[in-house]
């Protein structure tokens, strides 16, 4: 086994479960109900923020029983690291945003810089309205540049993985939300 996999195994074994899969699934149900109440008659374009938002988006879509389109955007500050830097745009949506109601779905609202940049981009492209959904909202104790319109769960200011959130590109598939004991 290489050193990276050994590190990942250690992080996973020592992590603390903060929210079980059942708790996260219940939060997804609540989010879907709120999104449906607000957007069901607006023919929204759902934008999945790659990679973290894949699980949240994939689990939300079957719960949204109304017409919508799906596209994605890949803007990242972390790029498989444990801390962020400048926003790096890997790709932008191919669906025209002009005149559309857009719902941006991501795994976590951390510092809010990436989500804020994506919302600004959508507005610059002429979106009629832009809403945001974050499966998790990290409680940082500071004012963020954006507040998500739809939030699943509030989470502690710890390094987390699972349900789309990663540890150095791994553990996005963990069945729950876990806090790392120590960030290596």
N, C-alpha and C positions, 0 to 999 in steps of 0.2 A: 504494500500500500504506500502511495506517495505521501509526502509531508502535508499537502493540502487536504487530502481526504482524512488523514489522521486529525488534523486541526478541526475539520468540520464535524467529525465524530465526537470529539471532545466537547465542542461547543454544544452540540445537540444533546449529549448525555448530561451536561451540567445545567442546561437551560431550565428556567422556571416557567411552567404553564400559567399564563395570565387569563386566557379565555379559551374555553374548550370549543371544539367544532360545533357542538350544539348551540352554544352561546352566539357564535359568529353567524350560524345559519339563521337563528332567530333575529339577529340584527339585520341580516339581508332581507328577511321577510318584511321587517318594519320599513327599511329603506325603500323597498319596492312599492309598498303601499303608499308611502309619501310621494314617490316619484310619479306613480300612476295618478294620484289625486291632482298633481300639479301639471303633468305633461301629456296625459293620455290623448288629448284633443289637439296636440300641436305638431304632429308628424315630426318628432325630433330625430336628429342625427346624433347617435351615441358615438362618442369618440373614446376609445379605449387607450389609456396611456400605457404603452408598452415599456417594459416587461411587467412591472409590478401590478398594473391594473388588469392583467389577463384573467386572473382568477375571479376578482370582484365582478368584472364585466360578464364573464362566462356564467357566473352564478346568478347575476341579476337578470340577464336577458330572458330566460324562461319564465321569470316571475313578472315580467312586464308584458301583459296581455293586451297590447295595442300596436298599431302600425308604427314602425320606426326603421331607420337605416342604421347601419354600423360601418364605422371606419376606424382608423387608428392614427395615433401620433406617437412618435418616439423622441422625447426630449428628456435628457437625464443630467443630473448633477453628480451622481454617485459612480456610475459606470463600474459596478462590481467592487467598489471600495467601501470602506466604513465611514467615510466622510465625503462631503460634497465640495464641488468647486463651481466653475462657470457652467452655464447651461450649454449642453451639447445637443444640437438638433440632428438626429439621425434620419428621420423622415417626417414629412408633414402629411396631413390628410389629402387624399386624391379627390374626394367628393367636394364639390363647390359648397362653400359655407354661406355665401351671400343669401340673405333673406331667411335663413334656416334658424330654427331653435336647436341649439346644441347642448348636449349633456356630456360633460367630460367626466369620465370615471377613472379613478386611480385607487391604488391600495391604501395609501396613507397621506394625510396632510401633515407634513413634518414642519419645516420652516416656512413652507408655502411659496417659495420662490419659483419652483418649476411650474406648479399649477397656475400661479399668477401669470407667468410668461405665456402659457398655453391659452389662457383666457384672453389675454391681450392680443395674441395672434388671431384667435377666432373673431374678435371684435374688429381687428384690422382687415380681416377678410370679408367683413360685412354681415356677420351673423346677426340675426334680428334679436336674439336673446341667447345668453350663455349661462347655463347652470352647471354646478359642480357636485360630484358625489365622491366621497372618500369613505372607504370601508372603515378606516381608522383615523382618528384625529389625535395626534400626539399632544399632550398637555405640556407645553414648554414653559409656561409662566411668563410669556412675552406676547406682545401684540404681533400678529402675523399680517402679511400684506393682503391676505385673502381669507375669507371664512367660507367653508364648504356649505352649500345649500342643503345637502343631504349627507348625514353622517351615520355610520353604523354603530361604532363604539368609540368611546374615549379611552386612550391608553396612556400609560405612564411614560415619562421621559426616560426611556431606557432604550438600548439597542435591541430591536425586535426582529423576529423572523416568523414566517408562516403566512398562509393565505395571501401569497403574492409578495410579501416582504422578504428580502433575502439577507443572507450573511455571505458577503463576498461572492455573490452570484449563486449560492447554494441555498437550500432549505426553503425555497418559496413554496414548496409542496407540503410543508409540515401541516398536519391536521389540527390546527389550533394556532393561537398566538403565543409565542414564547419570548421571554426576555433572556438575553445572554447574560451569563454570570459575569464574564469579563470579556471585553472586546479585545481580541488578540491582534 
